[in-house]
Amino acid sequence: MKKILLLFIFILFSSGITFAADKYSQDYLKNNRHFSPMNPLAESIAEHCIKSSLKKETGGKYKVKFTGYTLSSMKKGIFKELEITGTDLKVEDINIPYVHLKSLSDYNYVDYAKDPVVYKSDMKFMYDLILTEESMNTALKRKEYQNVLGTVNNLAYPMFQIMGVSTKIRNNRIYILTEYNFPIAPSARNKVFVASSDFKIQNGKIRAVNVKMDSAYGNISLNKVANLFNLLNPLEFTLESLDTQQCNANIENVNIVDNKVKIDGKIFVKGE
């Protein structure tokens, strides 16, 4: 039986019959049934290659599901469905314990022969992402965040100068620890201002809400503290560090569960 199957595959590839080699349009691939006995093997190879590439770039462990239409269209970079689940990966030196990505468009075309790759079709994905206290604190060490602090310090001068920012997650709330001093008459030791916040999505941005602070700081306007939160927002900055100019990410929900930040939304890729 195996010999018959191998002979059939050989005849199929060596005869004039092809897998619609010149038919890569969305209408053709989506609206026709395709007889492609090599699809399962090709899909398995694609899944292995994707996992190997992701592991090489980010570490971590991955599960990948890849579905195509025909062998020839897959070779060209056209696929029907892609689903990736990753754990314990690292992007831009930021540790990410979990990410899940799934295509929502059922015709996706990536010209991987180009460098950089060219997106030939519009694509849409949904994603789930989990961040930890460690994820945010790693992001806050980046040079770009020091530029954020520089901007805030220019606004705050000469009242105070922010020396550093770190975060903690306790009881499903994010605490921002802001280390500061006074530029004109500096103290021997930096002081630390602590406030906590929940977050919500507003106009596609993560904004601080329900801000709380220790009464030891006196009568400080919570609106001013919330504004400071949003200027220094470690969660927003962490997500921006993971962003790319090649696509648009839309945040739909943010929740803090089991002292981890869970975020979901959509990613849109515009084809040329």
Stockholm file with secondary structure:
# STOCKHOLM 1.0

chainA/1-272         MKKILLLFIFILFSSGITFAADKYSQDYLKNNRHFSPMNPLAESIAEHCIKSSLKKETGGKYKVKFTGYTLSSMKKGIFKELEITGTDLKVEDINIPYVHLKSLSDYNYVDYAKDPVVYKSDMKFMYDLILTEESMNTALKRKEYQNVLGTVNNLAYPMFQIMGVSTKIRNNRIYILTEYNFPIAPSARNKVFVASSDFKIQNGKIRAVNVKMDSAYGNISLNKVANLFNLLNPLEFTLESLDTQQCNANIENVNIVDNKVKIDGKIFVKGE
#=GR chainA/1-272 SS CHHHHHHHHHHHHHSSCCSCTTCCCHHHHHHSCCCCTTHHHHHHHHHHHHHHHHHHHHCSEEEEEEECSCHHHHHHTEESEEEEEEEEEEETTEEEEEEEEEECCSCEEEETTSSSCEECSCEEEEEEEEECHHHHHHHTTSHHHHHHHHHHHHHHTTTCEEEEEEEEEETTEEEEEEEEECSSSCCSSCEEEEEEEEEEEETTEEEEEEEEECGGGCSCCHHHHHHHHHHHCHHHHHHHHTCCTTSEEEEEEEEEETTEEEEEEEEEECCC
#=GC SS_cons         CHHHHHHHHHHHHHSSCCSCTTCCCHHHHHHSCCCCTTHHHHHHHHHHHHHHHHHHHHCSEEEEEEECSCHHHHHHTEESEEEEEEEEEEETTEEEEEEEEEECCSCEEEETTSSSCEECSCEEEEEEEEECHHHHHHHTTSHHHHHHHHHHHHHHTTTCEEEEEEEEEETTEEEEEEEEECSSSCCSSCEEEEEEEEEEEETTEEEEEEEEECGGGCSCCHHHHHHHHHHHCHHHHHHHHTCCTTSEEEEEEEEEETTEEEEEEEEEECCC
//
